[in-house]
Amino acid sequence: MSDNTAQREFWNGPVAENWIARATQFERSFRDITAALTAFAAPSAGMKVLDIGCGAGFTTAELARRVTPGKAVGLDISKTFIDAARTLYGGAASFIEADATDYPFTPAYDLVFSRLGVMFFADPVASFANIRKSLKPGGRLAFVCWCAMADIPALNEPYLAARDLLPAESPTSENAPGPFGLADSARTQRILADAGWQDITIERATLRTLLGTTVEEAIDQTMTMGPLSRQVRDCGEATKLAVRARIAPVLEKYRGADGIAPPAAVWLVGARA
Ligand SMILES: C[S@@+](CC[C@H](N)C(=O)[O-])C[C@H]1O[C@@H](n2cnc3c(N)ncnc32)[C@H](O)[C@@H]1O
């Protein structure tokens, strides 16, 4: 058994419900990240693709469209997300509620894909070794994960601007399972090599995250993603209003032609089974 209990609990219930309710805004924010990962992963017609940590299934359905007449399968540890994925995209793709660390994979897939879904494993080497079992010989892994928080103005700057208004956070250890769990690319390289992967490539990309067409929309989005969202969740209305006022000028700096779009640095990681 894996020890991903804390993540299973975190990604079930209110956090996932919030993501699902704001799916349109999340997809808009992640549009450039999704496009970069899709180009990097290069899914093609006839492939069978596994989407790890698929969330509500948007990327899985998009993969299914691209690989027709192949097949896309989404796997996620969260029942809340998998229930939503089946409702929203069950006609296009199939979905498995399971922990990627210990699901009994057989070598059925050509490509393993993940958008921000593989940074949460308590034991990354065991998890990536298990995921490798899902691929046919020569099959490929392609995922995107966040770089360090300091390199993601979209998440870091609002957080720093509002931090003193928020309850103190208990310190987490570097590389702990979480959004920045694979921020150290040298460590990611070692994890994948130790898990038996070949031809590992790790590329850095800095991409726009369109948080909203207006500052108000961008604030709403910022309050529901990343470290700030975790901090602000249990605060009272007065604190939430103070946080909004504090982050508005920070986001305003990133106004572009189509809205508020601060940059975010990500790693595009590839390997062969
Ligand atoms: C940041 S969300 C990304 C969701 C989706 N890929 C997207 O981009 O919208 C991370 C996802 O990883 C899933 N996850 C975390 N640990 C997992 C595990 N051990 N096995 C499978 N899924 C996991 C979570 O439930 C969550 O859906």
The ligand as an SDF file (V2000), in Angstrom:
LIG
                    3D

 27 29  0  0  0  0  0  0  0  0999 V2000
   -3.0360   19.8190   -9.7150 C   0  0  0  0  0  0  0  0  0  0  0  0
   -4.2420   18.5670   -9.9930 S   0  0  0  0  0  0  0  0  0  0  0  0
   -4.1460   18.4000  -11.7570 C   0  0  0  0  0  0  0  0  0  0  0  0
   -5.3760   17.7760  -12.3370 C   0  0  0  0  0  0  0  0  0  0  0  0
   -5.4180   17.7030  -13.8780 C   0  0  0  0  0  0  0  0  0  0  0  0
   -4.3010   16.9760  -14.4290 N   0  0  0  0  0  0  0  0  0  0  0  0
   -5.4860   19.0900  -14.4630 C   0  0  0  0  0  0  0  0  0  0  0  0
   -4.4770   19.5720  -14.9870 O   0  0  0  0  0  0  0  0  0  0  0  0
   -6.5770   19.7030  -14.3810 O   0  0  0  0  0  0  0  0  0  0  0  0
   -3.3880   17.0940   -9.4380 C   0  0  0  0  0  0  0  0  0  0  0  0
   -4.1670   15.8100   -9.6240 C   0  0  0  0  0  0  0  0  0  0  0  0
   -3.3330   14.6910   -9.2660 O   0  0  0  0  0  0  0  0  0  0  0  0
   -4.1560   13.7370   -8.6030 C   0  0  0  0  0  0  0  0  0  0  0  0
   -3.3080   12.8350   -7.8150 N   0  0  0  0  0  0  0  0  0  0  0  0
   -2.5440   13.1540   -6.7320 C   0  0  0  0  0  0  0  0  0  0  0  0
   -1.9210   12.0570   -6.2780 N   0  0  0  0  0  0  0  0  0  0  0  0
   -2.2710   11.0120   -7.0790 C   0  0  0  0  0  0  0  0  0  0  0  0
   -1.9550    9.6220   -7.1230 C   0  0  0  0  0  0  0  0  0  0  0  0
   -1.1550    9.0780   -6.2080 N   0  0  0  0  0  0  0  0  0  0  0  0
   -2.4970    8.8560   -8.0900 N   0  0  0  0  0  0  0  0  0  0  0  0
   -3.3480    9.4000   -9.0020 C   0  0  0  0  0  0  0  0  0  0  0  0
   -3.7060   10.7090   -9.0080 N   0  0  0  0  0  0  0  0  0  0  0  0
   -3.1610   11.5020   -8.0700 C   0  0  0  0  0  0  0  0  0  0  0  0
   -5.0960   14.6050   -7.7770 C   0  0  0  0  0  0  0  0  0  0  0  0
   -6.2260   13.9150   -7.3350 O   0  0  0  0  0  0  0  0  0  0  0  0
   -5.4050   15.7330   -8.7590 C   0  0  0  0  0  0  0  0  0  0  0  0
   -6.4980   15.4320   -9.5640 O   0  0  0  0  0  0  0  0  0  0  0  0
  1  2  1  0
  2  3  1  0
  2 10  1  0
  3  4  1  0
  4  5  1  0
  5  6  1  0
  5  7  1  0
  7  8  2  0
  7  9  1  0
 10 11  1  0
 11 12  1  0
 11 26  1  0
 12 13  1  0
 13 14  1  0
 13 24  1  0
 14 15  1  0
 14 23  1  0
 15 16  2  0
 16 17  1  0
 17 18  1  0
 17 23  2  0
 18 19  1  0
 18 20  2  0
 20 21  1  0
 21 22  2  0
 22 23  1  0
 24 25  1  0
 24 26  1  0
 26 27  1  0
M  CHG  2   2   1   9  -1
M  END
$$$$
